[in-house]
């Protein structure tokens, strides 16, 4: 008989639920250190398996992906925000949506949006120039959120979101915080129950819908043919059926792209600035590359392949602080992973945060070392998965890298960012991995670039 995986005993009734709510990252890391590459957790009546080894991750996401779907607790709570879309669906519906949307995210098409990213970043830096003369301190976490929301908004809708950006940012924070808080409880009251948190959540969804549906209606009334992603999605047709997306499906995908597309990239950039502020030698080398490659100019398509160290730095930041720090799958049929039984109906957790620290695959795993991603270095498959793996590799990965190759160099050309003295920065797990209490930094004009 195949044995069950080892794991913490926890409370006789609650299991590890309280530890998860108190420090989920610590729980997962400790579980891996103590029990190995497959760890069985009890969260009240729920059974979950943390799978840490790259070969086991490959088993779940690639070689046996048909046995693991996304009909999970986490997807259900996210679905309350985004609806049934690319992020939360499985099976034939997911495959159809992926086929419809994939062409819009090809690297050649995304290069056409480079000018939007450079112009929007330049506008932010001009605003900083005015602000830091009076107060040389900014919350870089908030600034990166505003910037990536503006960039994704322009790429998605072909227009400046203006005041809608603030509405989106506030509503997204409320909705995503509420979704994660519900994951921390085994039993939750339905969204329609009139709790204050539920009322705030429903108001946030209404605000998001109001913005998205209005912009969709405006676009459908236009006689011109802009080249933004919304127009591409409006025109997308399935090759087999010849049908496009319904208004509700389009709303779901647009909202998914808007929220996930800016939130994850903003967090990755924020963690990059944090790490650079603590590694002066790495920052100086990055500044040297920016000076040599760009020579004071904004990035162009020809520059991107030359910004090698910039890309290495960003990838290493996503190794240490992956925005999507955990993924969940539901096991459809009994399986065996690493010699342990994985019963049907139980959840499998894949944590890039944990696997990116696996000592068998990463030397000095807590160290910040961009050389891990030098072109000549070969990484073990699935040892690095900030964008997932397999069929469900994140559709926005090329856009995230493009934004990083624009934003990091352009900021470094004009400003020097330093962490406030004595500032204790800790990760705050939610739907994404943010710094707890933001990232206040001093911002001074750069010299020598």
HELIX and SHEET records of a PDB file:
HELIX    1   1 UNK A   17  UNK A   35  1                                  19    
HELIX    2   2 UNK A   54  UNK A   58  1                                   5    
HELIX    3   3 UNK A   59  UNK A   63  3                                   5    
HELIX    4   4 UNK A   65  UNK A   67  5                                   3    
HELIX    5   5 UNK A   73  UNK A   82  1                                  10    
HELIX    6   6 UNK A   91  UNK A  102  1                                  12    
HELIX    7   7 UNK A  103  UNK A  105  5                                   3    
HELIX    8   8 UNK A  107  UNK A  111  1                                   5    
HELIX    9   9 UNK A  114  UNK A  134  1                                  21    
HELIX   10  10 UNK A  140  UNK A  157  1                                  18    
HELIX   11  11 UNK A  164  UNK A  183  1                                  20    
HELIX   12  12 UNK A  196  UNK A  221  1                                  26    
HELIX   13  13 UNK A  229  UNK A  235  1                                   7    
HELIX   14  14 UNK A  247  UNK A  277  1                                  31    
HELIX   15  15 UNK A  280  UNK A  294  1                                  15    
HELIX   16  16 UNK A  301  UNK A  304  1                                   4    
HELIX   17  17 UNK A  308  UNK A  320  1                                  13    
HELIX   18  18 UNK A  352  UNK A  355  1                                   4    
HELIX   19  19 UNK A  370  UNK A  373  5                                   4    
HELIX   20  20 UNK A  390  UNK A  392  5                                   3    
HELIX   21  21 UNK A  397  UNK A  414  1                                  18    
SHEET    1   A 5 UNK A  38  UNK A  43  0                                        
SHEET    2   A 5 UNK A  46  UNK A  51 -1                                        
SHEET    3   A 5 UNK A 347  UNK A 350  1                                        
SHEET    4   A 5 UNK A 327  UNK A 331 -1                                        
SHEET    5   A 5 UNK A  68  UNK A  69 -1                                        
SHEET    1   B 3 UNK A 137  UNK A 139  0                                        
SHEET    2   B 3 UNK A 440  UNK A 445 -1                                        
SHEET    3   B 3 UNK A 415  UNK A 419 -1                                        
SHEET    1   C 2 UNK A 335  UNK A 337  0                                        
SHEET    2   C 2 UNK A 340  UNK A 342 -1                                        
SHEET    1   D 2 UNK A 427  UNK A 429  0                                        
SHEET    2   D 2 UNK A 433  UNK A 435 -1                                        
END                                                                             
